[in-house]
Amino acid sequence: MAVDTSSQSVAKAAGDNVARGRSRGTGTSRRKARGSLSTHWYAWAMIAPVTVVIAVIIGYPLIRGVYLSLTDANERNVARSIGVNHIPATYEFVGLDNYADALSGNQFLGTLGWTMLWTVSCVSVTFALGLALANILNRRIVGRSLYRMLLILPWAVPGFVSVFAWRFLYDERRGILNQVLAGGGIDAVPWLNDPTWAKFSVIAVNVWLGVPFMMVALLGGLQSIPGELYEAAEMDGASAWQRFRHITMPGLRSVSTTVILLSTIWTFNMFPVIFLLTRGGPGEATQILVTQAYKFSFEISPRDFAQSSTWGVLILVLLMVFAAVYRRVLRKQGEVW
């Protein structure tokens, strides 16, 4: 009995110590939070309005979109006003039926396949060209400043202006590209009227728009790599490829992971290039998920708000899954992100 009593006393004392440790930890966390708030109250006060505005601008449409995706809302059954008369909404809650229809239908899966091909092609080509140009501009060459300015020019021009310029270049009858081909005795190419050529055309325009950002980001990363590493590797007899593989690429890893993630998200949702250049055509050949969601809400009749919201939510989920998987892969490789 004495042994049992002492064991119980020890266990009780240990439990009390754990409880006190937890309370001390909680108290310490609370004190740190209060201390941070009292010390940095000015910073919190400055960002509070922006935070509220962003929460309203992003939060309300997101919640509204998720809600509409669970209904059968369309142009005919939503609330609307005709003159002084107000017609209440008559749409009904349908649960996950819209998601089941989208994921089991050929339209969503077919559009998703082209969207993924479009994204991978644009990001990979953009990264390769940006890396090549960054390596060239990182060297001491004549007119380097002029080349940098010219290569950054597509980034400075508004996107819709660039797309309209390319649309003029692609014109089958009066476009400069076909006039150049005609001068060489080559028949005109239906750049935007043939499904295959249209896909190549939109990828080329998006790459042209994306290369300046990729080049500038990677050039900054190259300039942060110590030159002594290259000198030491060259003295040890390392070839140019070995220096690029073992010094340049590891030195650019942190920059590359960030720009690839950003470029993937931007390209996946690149609405202006597709919409302004081909409007998803010819037919549905170049339609990506975001332009198809727009089409449901603004182009077809009756406008299908529920289907458009469903596609929008699915786009968000796909990008979140990609970001989560991407982050996990980076963690396994030792990258902190």
C-alpha positions in Angstrom: 0.0 0.0 0.0 2.9 2.3 0.8 4.3 1.7 -2.6 1.0 2.3 -4.3 0.4 5.5 -2.3 3.9 6.9 -3.3 3.3 6.0 -6.9 0.0 7.8 -6.9 1.7 10.8 -5.3 4.5 10.8 -7.9 1.9 10.6 -10.7 -0.2 13.4 -9.3 2.9 15.6 -8.9 3.9 14.9 -12.5 0.4 15.7 -13.7 0.4 19.0 -11.8 3.8 19.9 -13.3 2.5 19.2 -16.8 -0.6 21.2 -16.1 1.5 24.1 -14.8 3.8 23.8 -17.8 0.8 24.0 -20.1 -0.6 27.0 -18.3 2.8 28.7 -18.3 3.1 28.0 -22.0 -0.3 29.4 -22.7 0.4 32.4 -20.5 3.7 33.0 -22.3 2.0 32.9 -25.7 -0.6 35.3 -24.5 2.0 37.6 -23.1 3.9 37.5 -26.4 0.8 38.3 -28.4 -0.1 41.2 -26.1 3.5 42.5 -26.2 3.6 42.3 -30.0 0.3 44.1 -30.3 1.4 46.8 -27.9 4.8 47.2 -29.6 3.6 47.1 -33.2 0.2 48.6 -32.8 1.0 51.3 -35.4 1.8 48.6 -38.0 -1.4 46.7 -37.2 -3.4 49.9 -37.5 -1.9 50.7 -40.9 -2.6 47.3 -42.4 -6.1 46.9 -40.9 -8.0 48.9 -43.5 -6.2 47.1 -46.4 -6.9 43.8 -44.7 -10.6 44.6 -44.3 -10.9 45.8 -47.9 -9.2 42.7 -49.3 -11.4 40.5 -47.1 -14.5 42.1 -48.5 -13.3 42.2 -52.1 -12.1 38.6 -52.1 -14.2 37.0 -49.3 -17.7 38.0 -50.4 -17.3 36.9 -54.1 -15.7 33.6 -53.0 -18.5 32.8 -50.5 -21.2 33.9 -53.0 -19.6 31.8 -55.7 -19.5 28.7 -53.5 -23.1 29.2 -52.6 -24.2 29.6 -56.2 -22.3 26.5 -57.2 -24.7 24.6 -54.9 -27.8 25.9 -56.6 -29.4 25.8 -60.1 -29.1 29.6 -60.5 -29.3 31.0 -64.0 -30.4 34.1 -65.8 -34.1 33.1 -65.6 -34.5 32.4 -61.9 -32.2 34.9 -60.1 -33.6 38.0 -58.5 -33.8 40.9 -60.9 -35.6 44.2 -61.4 -37.6 45.2 -64.5 -38.4 48.9 -64.2 -40.1 49.4 -60.8 -41.0 45.7 -60.5 -38.7 43.4 -58.5 -38.8 39.7 -59.3 -37.5 37.5 -56.4 -35.1 34.6 -56.9 -36.6 31.2 -57.5 -33.5 29.0 -57.8 -33.2 26.0 -55.6 -30.4 24.3 -53.6 -29.1 21.2 -55.5 -26.1 20.3 -53.3 -23.2 18.8 -55.2 -25.0 17.9 -58.3 -23.2 20.6 -60.3 -19.8 19.3 -59.3 -20.9 15.7 -60.1 -22.1 16.8 -63.6 -18.9 18.8 -64.2 -16.5 16.1 -63.2 -18.4 13.3 -65.0 -18.8 15.3 -68.2 -16.5 15.4 -71.2 -16.5 19.2 -71.4 -14.7 19.9 -68.1 -12.2 17.0 -68.5 -11.4 18.0 -72.1 -11.0 21.6 -71.2 -8.8 20.7 -68.2 -6.6 18.6 -70.4 -5.9 21.5 -72.8 -5.5 23.9 -69.8 -2.8 21.7 -68.3 -1.0 21.3 -71.6 -1.2 25.1 -72.2 0.1 25.8 -68.7 3.0 23.3 -68.8 4.0 24.4 -72.3 4.0 28.1 -71.5 5.8 27.8 -68.2 8.5 25.4 -69.4 9.3 27.4 -72.6 9.1 30.7 -70.7 11.5 29.4 -68.0 14.0 28.0 -70.6 14.0 31.2 -72.6 14.2 33.4 -69.5 17.1 31.4 -68.1 19.0 31.5 -71.4 18.5 35.2 -71.8 19.4 35.8 -68.2 22.7 33.9 -68.6 23.5 36.0 -71.7 22.7 39.3 -70.1 24.7 38.3 -67.0 27.9 38.5 -69.0 29.8 41.6 -70.1 28.7 42.2 -73.6 28.5 45.3 -75.8 25.1 47.0 -75.5 23.9 44.9 -72.6 21.8 47.8 -71.1 20.0 48.3 -74.5 19.3 44.5 -74.8 17.8 44.5 -71.3 15.6 47.4 -72.0 14.3 45.9 -75.3 13.7 42.5 -73.7 11.7 44.1 -70.8 9.6 46.1 -73.2 6.8 43.4 -73.6 6.4 43.5 -69.8 6.0 47.3 -69.9 3.3 47.3 -72.6 -0.3 46.7 -71.3 -1.3 43.1 -71.9 -4.4 43.9 -74.0 -2.3 46.1 -76.3 0.2 43.4 -76.9 -2.5 40.8 -77.6 -4.2 43.1 -80.2 -0.9 43.7 -81.8 -0.3 40.0 -82.1 -3.8 39.5 -83.4 -3.0 41.9 -86.3 0.2 40.0 -87.0 -1.7 36.8 -87.1 -4.3 38.1 -89.5 -4.6 35.5 -92.3 -5.1 38.1 -95.1 -3.4 41.3 -94.1 -1.1 40.0 -91.3 2.6 40.8 -91.5 3.6 37.1 -90.8 1.7 35.8 -93.8 3.0 38.6 -96.0 6.5 37.6 -95.1 5.7 34.0 -95.9 4.1 35.0 -99.2 7.3 36.9 -100.1 9.2 33.6 -99.7 6.6 31.7 -101.8 4.9 30.0 -98.9 1.1 29.8 -98.6 -0.7 31.7 -95.9 -1.0 30.0 -92.6 -4.4 30.1 -90.8 -2.8 31.1 -87.5 -6.1 31.7 -85.6 -8.5 29.7 -87.8 -7.0 26.2 -87.5 -7.2 24.4 -84.2 -3.6 23.3 -84.1 -2.1 26.5 -85.4 -4.3 28.5 -83.0 -2.9 26.5 -80.0 0.7 27.3 -81.1 -0.3 30.9 -81.6 -1.7 31.5 -78.2 1.2 29.7 -76.5 3.7 31.9 -78.5 1.9 35.1 -77.4 1.8 34.1 -73.7 5.5 33.1 -73.8 6.4 36.5 -75.4 4.5 38.2 -72.5 6.0 36.0 -69.8 9.7 35.9 -70.7 10.6 39.4 -69.4 9.4 38.6 -65.9 11.2 35.3 -65.9 14.4 36.8 -67.3 14.5 39.7 -64.7 13.8 37.4 -61.8 16.5 34.8 -62.9 19.0 37.6 -63.7 18.6 38.9 -60.2 19.3 35.3 -58.9 22.3 34.9 -61.1 23.8 38.2 -59.8 23.5 37.0 -56.2 25.7 33.9 -56.9 29.3 34.7 -55.7 31.7 34.9 -58.6 34.4 33.1 -56.6 32.5 29.9 -57.0 32.9 30.0 -60.8 36.5 31.0 -60.5 37.3 28.1 -58.2 35.4 25.6 -60.4 37.2 26.8 -63.5 40.6 26.5 -61.8 39.6 22.9 -60.8 39.0 22.1 -64.5 35.2 22.1 -64.5 33.6 22.6 -67.9 30.9 25.2 -68.7 28.2 22.6 -68.4 29.5 21.4 -65.1 29.6 24.9 -63.7 26.1 25.5 -64.9 24.8 22.3 -63.4 26.5 22.4 -60.1 26.7 26.1 -59.4 24.2 28.0 -61.4 21.1 25.8 -61.1 21.6 25.2 -57.3 22.1 28.9 -56.8 18.9 29.7 -58.7 16.8 27.1 -56.9 15.0 29.4 -54.5 14.3 32.0 -57.2 13.2 29.3 -59.7 10.7 27.6 -57.3 9.0 31.0 -56.7 8.8 32.1 -60.3 7.7 28.7 -61.5 4.8 28.7 -59.0 3.8 32.2 -59.8 4.0 31.6 -63.6 2.0 28.4 -63.3 -0.9 30.2 -61.4 -0.9 33.2 -63.8 -0.8 31.0 -66.9 -3.5 28.6 -65.6 -5.8 31.7 -65.2 -4.5 33.7 -68.2 -7.8 35.0 -69.4 -6.8 38.0 -71.6 -4.6 36.1 -74.1 -7.1 33.4 -74.9 -10.2 35.7 -74.8 -8.8 38.6 -76.8 -6.9 36.5 -79.3 -9.2 33.6 -80.1 -12.2 33.8 -77.7 -11.6 30.1 -77.1 -11.9 29.3 -80.8 -11.8 28.0 -83.4 -14.8 26.1 -82.0 -13.6 25.2 -78.5 -10.0 24.4 -79.4 -8.2 27.0 -77.2 -10.8 27.3 -74.5 -9.3 27.0 -71.0 -11.1 26.6 -67.7 -11.3 30.3 -66.8 -12.6 31.4 -70.3 -15.2 28.6 -70.3 -16.4 29.7 -66.8 -16.7 33.3 -68.2 -18.6 31.9 -71.2 -21.2 30.3 -68.9 -21.9 33.6 -67.2 -21.8 36.1 -70.0 -22.1 34.5 -73.5 -24.5 31.6 -73.5 -28.3 32.0 -73.2 -29.6 31.6 -70.6 -26.5 32.5 -68.6 -25.7 29.7 -66.3 -24.4 31.3 -63.0 -24.4 28.0 -61.1 -22.2 26.2 -63.7 -19.8 29.2 -63.9 -19.5 29.3 -60.2 -18.9 25.5 -60.1 -16.0 25.8 -62.6 -14.6 28.7 -60.7 -14.5 26.8 -57.4 -13.0 23.8 -59.2 -10.2 26.1 -60.6 -9.5 27.3 -57.1 -9.4 23.8 -55.7 -7.0 22.6 -58.4 -4.6 25.5 -57.8 -4.7 24.9 -54.1 -3.9 21.2 -54.6 -1.1 22.1 -56.9 0.4 24.6 -54.4 0.1 22.1 -51.6 1.8 19.3 -53.6 4.5 21.8 -54.9 5.2 22.9 -51.3 5.5 19.3 -50.1 7.9 18.4 -52.9 10.1 21.4 -52.0 10.1 20.5 -48.4 11.4 17.0 -49.3 14.1 18.6 -51.3 15.1 20.7 -48.3 13.6 24.0 -49.6 11.8 26.2 -47.0 8.7 27.8 -48.5 
